[in-house]
């Protein structure tokens, strides 16, 4: 083939790891994007095809991996067959916590070896756990699926986790949020290796969305209640029943018989949030539900969840979700969508 494949003039080699606990789509979608980069646009435009990447699949032992529904993915070889590659992609490694860290030492050593020898490594969703397990993310910026962020922090406290970010890059390590963020990561890497034009062309011809930067709009706040502080649990229940009204934190402390200072300390220790942040998250989560299913004005929804100052409500909503209430409604409320 003749052509300028990327910035250094050589076709990049991408190796995708196949894991038994992965979702097959997390593997095949990423594979297709890289295989079609420079090909689908050229074909649609009637010009000579110019593939930008050479893509290979590997499993731990080189054997096919079977998934539910009769799906089987056959690799090109085993991890030991990878002598040199530009990028190794680790797809999501399942959604059960008992599986996410269930890596063999052989696999961890393989990832660590390539990472320490200059190979670019990309973890998608819970696949980021393997990078952390190999010790490569210590002191580095990373992200993972928002639902696993708290558990990730407990397991790997030395990692600078940024769960609000959809994609992170720190030296030769790339991380992305949930499984579908593998699409965003693939386009990000195509732009980095090749050009913004190449990434945009690939997105256009495959009808992929670009421009997502945060995963906070998708996050559902989870309120920690599996603790042993019965007084704080009582306070949580009181706040949850009263959040739409005027809530004074001092009154909540009095309700459970604590000084305000002691209450704030114990509340943070038990729930991970300060009382005021907990209240704000409750209100914003209620607002998200209203925006998804109701058609009331933004001002009315703000008042419904306890905010008379709609300007302050909008600022809080953007702080916790990354987008405005109006944009959130357009994205998730099927009753408000219009199709031309």
C-alpha positions in Angstrom: 0.0 0.0 0.0 1.1 3.5 -0.8 0.1 6.4 1.4 0.7 8.5 4.5 -0.7 6.2 7.2 0.1 8.3 10.3 2.4 11.0 11.6 5.6 8.9 11.4 4.7 7.3 8.1 4.3 3.7 9.3 1.1 1.7 9.8 0.4 1.4 13.5 -0.1 -2.0 15.1 -3.0 -2.5 17.5 -3.3 -5.6 19.7 -6.7 -6.2 21.4 -6.7 -8.6 24.3 -9.6 -11.1 24.5 -10.8 -11.9 28.0 -13.4 -14.5 29.0 -15.3 -12.1 31.2 -15.5 -9.3 28.6 -18.6 -8.5 26.7 -17.9 -9.5 23.0 -19.2 -6.1 21.7 -16.5 -4.4 23.8 -13.9 -6.3 21.6 -15.5 -6.3 18.2 -16.7 -2.7 18.1 -13.2 -1.4 18.9 -11.7 -3.9 16.4 -14.0 -2.7 13.7 -13.3 1.0 14.3 -9.5 0.5 13.9 -9.9 -1.8 10.9 -12.2 0.7 9.1 -10.0 3.7 9.9 -8.9 5.0 6.5 -10.9 2.3 4.7 -14.6 3.1 5.1 -14.1 6.8 4.3 -12.0 6.1 1.2 -14.5 3.5 0.0 -17.4 5.9 0.5 -15.5 8.6 -1.3 -14.5 6.5 -4.2 -10.8 6.8 -3.6 -8.0 4.3 -3.0 -8.4 2.7 0.4 -5.7 3.7 2.9 -5.9 1.4 6.0 -4.3 3.2 9.0 -3.9 0.3 11.4 -3.0 -3.4 11.5 -5.2 -5.0 14.1 -4.6 -8.3 15.9 -6.5 -10.2 18.6 -4.8 -12.2 21.3 -6.1 -14.4 24.1 -4.0 -15.6 27.1 -3.4 -19.0 25.6 -4.1 -18.4 21.9 -7.3 -20.4 22.0 -10.8 -19.2 20.9 -12.9 -17.6 23.6 -16.6 -18.6 23.8 -19.3 -16.3 25.1 -23.0 -16.8 25.8 -25.4 -16.9 22.9 -23.0 -19.1 20.9 -20.6 -16.3 20.2 -17.0 -17.3 19.7 -14.0 -15.0 19.0 -10.9 -16.6 17.5 -7.6 -14.8 18.2 -4.6 -14.5 16.0 -2.4 -15.9 18.7 -1.6 -15.8 22.4 -0.1 -13.0 24.5 3.3 -14.6 24.2 3.2 -14.2 20.4 3.2 -10.4 20.8 6.8 -9.4 20.3 6.2 -5.8 19.3 3.1 -3.7 19.0 2.3 0.0 19.2 -0.9 -0.3 21.3 -2.5 -2.9 23.5 -6.2 -2.5 24.2 -7.7 -4.1 27.3 -11.5 -4.3 27.0 -13.9 -4.2 29.9 -13.2 -7.2 32.1 -16.8 -7.9 33.2 -19.2 -6.3 35.6 -19.1 -8.6 38.6 -16.7 -7.4 41.3 -15.4 -10.9 41.9 -14.3 -11.2 38.2 -12.8 -7.7 37.7 -9.6 -8.4 39.6 -9.4 -12.1 38.6 -6.3 -11.9 36.5 -3.5 -14.4 36.3 -0.1 -13.3 37.3 1.0 -14.2 33.8 -1.4 -11.6 32.3 -0.4 -8.9 34.8 3.3 -9.5 34.1 2.7 -9.4 30.4 0.9 -6.0 30.6 3.5 -4.6 32.9 6.3 -5.7 30.7 4.9 -4.0 27.6 3.9 -0.9 29.6 7.4 -0.5 31.0 9.0 -1.0 27.6 7.2 1.8 25.9 4.1 0.2 24.4 1.0 2.3 24.7 -1.7 0.6 26.8 -5.4 1.4 26.8 -7.9 0.2 29.4 -11.6 0.4 28.6 -14.2 0.5 31.5 -13.2 -2.2 34.0 -10.3 -3.2 31.9 -8.5 -0.3 33.6 -8.3 -2.5 36.7 -5.7 -4.7 34.9 -3.5 -1.7 34.4 -3.8 -0.8 38.1 -3.3 -4.5 39.1 0.0 -4.4 37.1 1.1 -1.4 39.1 1.3 0.8 36.0 -1.2 3.5 37.2 0.4 4.3 40.5 0.8 8.1 40.7 -0.9 8.4 37.3 -4.2 10.0 36.2 -6.9 7.4 35.3 -10.6 6.9 34.9 -13.0 3.9 34.9 -16.7 3.3 34.8 -18.3 5.6 37.4 -20.2 2.7 39.1 -16.8 1.1 40.0 -15.0 4.3 41.0 -15.5 3.9 44.8 -14.3 0.3 44.8 -11.4 1.2 42.5 -10.2 3.8 44.9 -10.3 1.3 47.8 -8.3 -1.2 45.8 -5.8 1.2 44.3 -5.4 4.3 46.5 -2.2 5.3 44.8 -3.9 6.0 41.5 -5.1 9.5 40.8 -8.6 8.5 39.7 -10.8 11.0 37.9 -14.2 9.2 37.5 -15.8 12.3 36.0 -13.5 12.1 33.0 -14.5 10.0 30.0 -10.9 9.6 28.8 -7.6 10.1 30.4 -4.1 10.1 29.1 -0.9 9.9 31.2 2.3 9.2 29.4 1.7 5.9 27.5 -1.4 5.0 29.4 -5.0 5.6 28.2 -8.1 4.9 30.2 -11.8 5.3 29.4 -15.1 5.1 31.3 -18.0 2.6 30.5 -17.9 0.1 27.7 -19.3 2.4 25.0 -16.5 4.8 25.9 -14.3 2.4 24.0 -15.7 4.1 20.9 -14.5 7.5 22.2 -11.2 6.1 23.1 -10.7 4.5 19.7 -11.4 7.8 18.0 -9.1 9.7 20.5 -6.2 7.3 19.7 -6.8 7.6 15.9 -6.6 11.3 16.2 -3.4 11.1 18.3 -1.7 8.6 16.0 -2.9 9.9 12.7 -4.9 13.2 12.6 -8.1 14.9 13.6 -9.2 14.6 10.0 -8.8 10.8 10.1 -10.7 10.5 13.3 -13.5 12.7 12.1 -13.8 10.8 8.8 -14.0 7.5 10.6 -16.7 9.0 13.0 -18.7 10.4 10.1 -18.8 7.3 7.9 -19.5 5.0 10.9 -22.1 7.4 12.4 -20.2 7.7 15.7 -20.6 10.6 18.0 -17.6 12.7 18.9 -17.1 15.4 21.5 -18.0 13.5 24.7 -15.6 14.5 27.4 -17.2 13.5 30.7 -19.3 10.6 32.0 -21.0 12.5 34.8 -24.3 12.9 32.8 -24.6 9.1 33.0 -23.8 8.7 36.6 -26.4 7.7 39.1 -25.6 8.8 42.6 -25.3 6.0 45.0 -25.8 6.8 48.6 -23.8 4.8 51.1 -26.0 3.2 53.7 -24.1 0.0 54.5 -22.4 1.5 57.5 -22.9 0.8 61.3 -23.7 4.4 62.4 -27.4 4.1 63.3 -27.6 7.8 64.1 -26.3 8.9 60.7 -28.6 6.4 59.0 -31.4 8.1 60.8 -30.2 11.4 59.6 -30.0 10.2 56.0 -33.5 8.9 56.2 -34.7 12.3 57.6 -32.9 14.2 54.8 -34.3 11.9 52.1 -37.8 12.5 53.3 -37.4 16.2 53.6 -35.0 17.2 50.8 -37.7 19.0 48.7 -38.2 21.4 51.6 -36.0 23.9 53.3 -33.3 21.7 55.0 -31.1 23.3 57.7 -28.1 21.0 58.5 -28.0 22.3 62.1 -31.6 21.1 62.5 -30.7 17.6 61.2 -27.9 17.4 63.7 -30.3 18.4 66.5 -32.7 15.8 65.2 -30.2 13.0 65.9 -28.9 14.6 69.1 -25.4 15.7 68.0 -23.4 18.9 67.9 -23.1 20.3 64.4 -19.3 19.6 64.4 -19.6 16.0 65.5 -22.5 15.5 63.1 -20.5 16.7 60.1 -17.5 14.6 61.1 -19.5 11.4 61.6 -21.7 12.0 58.5 -18.7 12.3 56.2 -17.0 9.3 57.8 -20.1 7.1 57.3 -21.4 8.3 53.9 -18.3 9.7 52.2 -20.0 13.0 51.6 -20.6 16.1 53.8 -24.2 16.6 54.8 -24.7 19.5 52.4 -23.2 17.6 49.4 -25.4 14.6 50.3 -28.4 16.9 50.2 -27.4 18.5 46.9 -26.9 15.1 45.3 -30.3 13.9 46.5 -31.9 16.9 45.0 -30.0 16.7 41.7 -30.8 13.0 41.4 -34.5 13.8 41.9 -34.2 16.6 39.3 -32.6 14.2 36.8 -35.6 11.8 37.2 -38.1 14.7 36.7 -36.2 15.9 33.6 -36.2 12.4 32.2 -40.0 11.7 32.6 -41.8 15.0 33.1 -42.4 18.1 30.9 -42.5 20.8 33.6 -40.5 24.0 33.1 -36.9 24.0 34.5 -38.0 26.6 37.1 -40.8 24.4 38.4 -38.5 21.3 38.6 -35.9 23.4 40.6 -38.6 24.4 43.0 -39.9 20.8 43.2 -36.5 19.6 44.5 -36.0 22.4 46.9 -34.4 25.3 45.0 -36.2 28.6 44.6 -33.1 30.1 43.0 -33.2 28.5 39.5 -29.8 30.1 38.7 -28.2 28.4 41.6 -29.9 25.1 40.7 -28.5 25.3 37.2 -25.0 25.8 38.5 -25.3 22.8 40.8 -26.8 20.7 38.1 -23.9 21.4 35.8 -21.4 20.8 38.6 -22.7 17.3 39.3 -23.6 16.2 35.7 -21.4 18.2 33.4 -24.3 19.5 31.3 -27.2 21.9 31.8 -30.7 20.8 32.8 -32.0 21.7 29.4 -29.3 19.6 27.6 -29.9 16.7 30.0 -33.7 16.8 29.2 -33.0 16.8 25.4 -30.7 13.8 25.8 -32.9 11.6 28.0 -36.5 12.7 27.9 -38.2 10.7 25.1 -41.4 12.9 25.4 -39.4 16.0 24.6 -37.5 14.6 21.6 -38.6 15.6 18.1 -37.7 13.6 14.9 -37.7 15.5 11.6 
